[in-house]
């Protein structure tokens, strides 16, 4: 089999600047060096190379931030992003954001996600709750799903009031959206399902109005056409994703586990009636895009409201580069989706 670089084969990535190629190559090298053959992660190496930013009570680019503990015994916390724009007494949506990183890397304090969530907060004019969940392989399935639900319960109990009264006064808990990229988008789906199970009771304030899955990290035992054709694409390779699935899924499970292949042969049960509307974002140069399209098609086949947005020239994690036109377009898509959605009738409760 010829390599993707040989003449006559389709390109596996759009033209990228030298700077972007360097950033992507460095991120890939860190990932590969940190993922040991025994299935563990070299956390010291990751910590040394992961650029981090601190929360800032002083506004930066019109957004102030504060770190809020949820469960210190599990290191579950979130970074709260509050826009400084005058909302004229109006309540604004709450975005609960789950970062990517293959379930094994990064955090809300990573420079990349501090910057992404700051942009999201400012563009949408929303409160953003960026979740720090437990990482694999030290904490396997279903740890990040449980942590995500616990953060929702913290918000539902009025936790924002104690964390930041001004943010609590701005936030509209009846318009909560789950947003995530890559593994974080996978977490969105599974957290939303867990929330939807008890949507009719047990939740006092919080109502999910929608979820945005940016290049969600799904998979299966099958090798899709895109995974084969886009071998060598930026950041994502089957070798890397295979390692990360082994690190995250239960011992002995394969990639057809429902956490990975959500509509695959081992999927159990129907989707919950209260599962909110979804915006699914796909990149044409992402080797995972066949799985992402299948997810969208699976939602539609089960009668769920879903919209697919495709960026043919986008590679995995394109949204992290604000100078790319597709990145700016995505932010506007998210803003439009959030402005256009409120909880469905079965989700409204006391809203």
C-alpha positions in Angstrom: 0.0 0.0 0.0 1.4 3.4 -1.0 1.9 6.1 1.6 -0.5 9.1 1.4 2.4 11.3 0.4 3.0 9.5 -2.9 1.8 11.0 -6.1 -1.6 10.1 -7.3 -3.2 9.8 -3.8 -5.5 12.3 -2.3 -4.0 14.8 0.2 -4.6 14.0 3.8 -4.5 17.6 5.0 -5.2 21.1 3.7 -2.2 23.4 3.1 -1.0 24.7 6.4 1.5 27.4 7.4 4.9 26.5 8.8 3.8 27.7 12.2 0.7 25.5 12.3 2.6 22.5 11.0 5.1 23.1 13.8 2.4 23.3 16.5 0.7 20.2 15.3 3.9 18.3 15.0 4.9 19.3 18.5 1.5 18.3 19.9 1.8 14.9 18.1 5.3 14.3 19.4 4.3 15.1 23.0 1.3 12.7 22.7 3.5 9.9 21.3 6.3 10.4 23.8 3.9 10.5 26.8 1.9 7.3 25.8 4.0 4.4 27.1 3.9 0.9 25.7 2.7 -0.4 29.0 -0.5 1.6 28.7 0.4 4.4 31.2 1.0 8.1 30.6 4.2 10.0 31.5 2.5 12.7 33.5 5.7 14.5 34.3 6.5 14.9 30.6 2.9 16.1 29.9 3.1 18.6 32.8 6.4 20.0 31.6 5.2 20.6 28.1 1.6 21.6 28.7 1.4 25.4 28.6 -1.1 26.5 31.3 -2.8 29.7 32.2 -4.2 30.9 35.5 -7.7 32.1 36.3 -7.9 35.9 36.2 -10.3 38.0 38.3 -9.2 40.9 36.1 -10.9 40.8 32.7 -8.8 39.6 29.8 -10.3 40.4 26.4 -13.6 41.2 28.0 -13.9 37.9 30.1 -13.0 37.3 33.7 -12.4 33.8 35.1 -12.4 31.9 38.4 -11.7 28.3 39.3 -14.4 26.6 41.2 -14.0 23.3 43.1 -16.7 20.6 42.9 -15.1 17.6 44.5 -11.6 18.1 45.8 -11.2 14.3 46.5 -11.4 13.6 42.8 -9.9 16.9 41.6 -13.2 17.7 39.8 -13.5 21.5 39.3 -14.3 23.9 36.6 -13.1 27.2 35.2 -15.9 29.7 35.1 -15.8 32.3 32.2 -18.0 35.4 32.8 -18.4 38.0 30.0 -18.1 41.6 31.1 -20.5 43.0 28.5 -23.6 44.7 29.7 -26.5 42.3 29.4 -29.0 45.0 30.5 -30.4 42.7 33.2 -31.1 39.8 30.8 -30.3 36.3 31.7 -27.7 34.6 29.4 -27.2 30.9 28.5 -24.8 28.6 30.4 -22.4 26.5 28.3 -20.9 23.5 30.1 -17.7 22.7 28.1 -15.8 19.4 28.0 -12.3 19.6 26.6 -10.7 17.1 24.2 -7.5 15.2 24.6 -8.4 11.6 24.0 -9.8 11.3 27.6 -6.1 11.3 28.7 -4.7 14.8 28.3 -5.2 18.5 28.9 -7.5 20.5 31.2 -9.4 23.8 31.5 -6.2 25.4 32.6 -4.4 24.4 29.4 -3.7 27.5 27.4 -5.5 26.1 24.4 -8.8 25.6 26.2 -8.6 28.8 28.3 -8.3 30.6 24.9 -11.1 28.6 23.2 -13.5 29.0 26.1 -12.7 32.7 26.4 -13.6 33.1 22.7 -16.8 31.1 23.1 -17.8 33.2 26.1 -17.3 36.4 24.3 -18.8 35.3 20.9 -22.0 33.8 22.3 -22.3 36.1 25.3 -22.7 33.1 27.7 -21.5 31.9 31.0 -19.0 29.1 30.3 -18.3 26.3 32.7 -15.1 24.4 31.5 -15.0 21.1 33.3 -11.9 19.4 34.7 -12.7 15.7 34.7 -10.6 12.7 35.7 -8.2 11.4 33.0 -7.4 8.0 31.7 -5.7 5.6 32.1 -5.7 6.3 35.8 -9.5 6.8 35.7 -11.2 4.7 33.0 -14.8 4.6 31.8 -17.2 5.9 33.1 -15.2 8.4 35.2 -15.5 11.5 33.0 -19.2 10.8 32.4 -19.8 10.7 36.2 -17.7 13.8 36.7 -19.7 15.6 34.1 -23.0 14.7 35.7 -21.7 15.8 39.1 -20.9 19.2 37.7 -24.4 19.5 36.3 -25.8 18.5 39.7 -23.6 21.2 41.3 -25.1 23.8 39.0 -28.6 22.4 39.5 -28.2 22.9 43.3 -27.3 26.5 42.8 -23.5 26.1 43.1 -22.9 29.2 41.1 -24.4 31.3 43.8 -21.6 30.3 46.2 -18.9 30.3 43.5 -19.6 33.7 42.0 -22.9 35.6 42.8 -22.5 37.9 39.9 -22.3 35.0 37.5 -25.2 33.3 39.2 -27.3 36.4 38.7 -26.5 36.4 34.9 -26.9 32.7 34.3 -30.1 31.2 32.9 -30.1 27.6 34.1 -33.1 26.9 31.9 -30.8 27.4 28.8 -27.9 25.1 29.5 -25.9 23.7 26.6 -23.3 20.9 26.6 -20.4 21.7 24.3 -17.3 19.7 23.7 -14.7 18.8 21.1 -13.2 15.4 20.3 -13.3 13.2 23.5 -15.1 16.1 25.1 -17.9 15.8 22.5 -18.1 12.1 23.3 -18.6 13.1 27.0 -21.3 15.5 25.9 -23.4 12.7 24.4 -23.0 10.4 27.4 -23.6 13.1 30.0 -26.7 14.3 28.2 -28.0 10.7 28.2 -27.5 10.4 31.9 -29.1 13.7 32.5 -32.1 12.8 30.2 -32.8 9.6 32.2 -33.9 11.8 35.1 -35.1 14.8 33.2 -38.7 14.5 34.3 -37.7 14.6 38.0 -34.8 15.1 40.3 -33.5 18.2 38.6 -34.5 21.5 40.3 -33.1 24.3 38.1 -31.0 23.0 35.2 -32.5 22.3 31.8 -30.6 21.1 28.8 -31.5 23.0 25.7 -29.0 21.5 23.3 -25.6 20.0 22.8 -22.8 20.9 20.4 -20.4 18.0 19.4 -17.3 19.4 17.6 -15.6 16.6 15.8 -16.7 14.0 18.3 -14.4 11.1 19.2 -16.3 8.0 18.3 -15.0 4.7 16.9 -15.4 1.0 16.5 -13.6 -2.2 15.5 -14.2 -1.5 11.8 -11.7 0.6 9.9 -13.7 3.2 8.0 -12.8 4.5 4.6 -11.7 7.9 6.1 -9.5 6.2 8.7 -7.7 4.4 5.9 -7.6 7.2 3.3 -6.5 9.9 5.8 -3.7 7.9 7.4 -1.1 10.5 8.2 -3.6 13.4 8.7 -2.7 15.9 11.4 -3.0 14.8 15.1 -5.3 11.8 14.6 -4.0 8.4 13.5 -5.5 5.0 14.1 -2.4 4.0 16.1 -3.0 7.0 18.5 -6.8 6.5 18.8 -6.4 2.7 19.4 -4.0 3.4 22.2 -6.3 6.0 23.7 -9.4 3.7 23.5 -7.4 0.9 25.2 -6.5 3.4 28.0 -10.1 4.6 28.5 -12.4 1.6 27.9 -12.9 -1.0 30.6 -10.3 -3.7 30.8 -10.9 -6.3 28.1 -13.4 -4.2 26.2 -12.9 -3.5 22.5 -13.8 -0.4 20.4 -17.4 -1.6 19.8 -18.1 -0.8 23.5 -21.1 1.6 23.6 -18.9 4.4 25.0 -17.1 4.4 21.6 -19.5 2.9 19.1 -22.7 4.5 20.5 -25.0 3.0 17.8 -22.9 -0.1 17.2 -23.7 -3.8 17.7 -23.5 -3.6 21.5 -25.6 -0.5 22.0 -28.3 -1.0 24.5 -31.7 0.6 24.7 -33.4 3.5 22.9 -32.3 7.1 23.2 -34.0 9.0 26.0 -37.0 11.1 25.0 -35.5 14.1 26.7 -32.2 14.0 24.9 -31.7 17.6 23.6 -31.1 18.8 20.0 -27.6 18.4 18.7 -25.3 20.3 16.4 -22.6 17.9 15.0 -19.5 19.5 13.5 -17.4 17.5 11.0 -14.1 18.2 9.3 -13.3 16.8 5.8 -9.7 16.1 6.7 -10.5 14.4 10.0 -10.0 10.6 9.9 -12.9 10.3 12.4 -15.4 12.0 10.1 -17.1 8.7 9.0 -17.9 7.9 12.6 -19.0 11.5 13.2 -21.4 11.3 10.3 -22.7 8.0 11.5 -23.5 9.5 14.8 -25.5 12.3 13.2 -27.3 9.8 11.0 -28.0 7.6 14.1 -29.6 10.5 15.9 -31.8 11.3 12.9 -32.8 7.7 12.4 -34.0 7.6 16.0 -36.1 10.7 15.6 -33.8 13.2 17.3 -33.4 16.8 16.2 -29.9 17.1 14.8 -28.0 19.3 12.4 -24.8 18.5 10.6 -22.2 21.2 9.8 -19.3 20.2 7.6 -16.1 22.1 6.9 -14.5 20.2 4.0 -11.1 21.8 4.5 -10.9 21.3 8.2 -8.6 19.0 10.1 -9.0 17.6 13.6 -8.9 20.5 16.2 -9.1 23.2 13.5 -11.3 25.3 15.9 -8.3 26.0 18.1 -6.7 28.2 15.5 -8.6 31.5 15.6 -7.0 32.8 12.4 -8.6 30.1 10.3 -11.8 31.2 8.6 -13.5 27.8 9.5 -12.7 28.5 13.2 -14.5 31.8 13.1 -17.4 30.3 11.1 -17.8 27.6 13.8 -18.0 30.1 16.6 -20.8 31.8 14.7 -22.6 28.5 14.1 -22.5 27.7 17.8 -23.8 31.2 18.6 -26.7 30.8 16.1 -27.5 27.3 17.4 -27.6 28.5 21.1 -29.7 31.6 20.2 -32.2 29.4 18.4 -32.7 26.7 21.0 -34.6 26.4 24.2 -35.5 23.3 26.2 -38.1 21.1 24.6 -41.5 20.9 26.3 -40.6 17.7 28.2 -37.4 19.4 29.5 -38.9 22.7 30.6 -40.0 21.8 34.2 -40.3 25.0 36.0 -38.7 27.2 33.4 
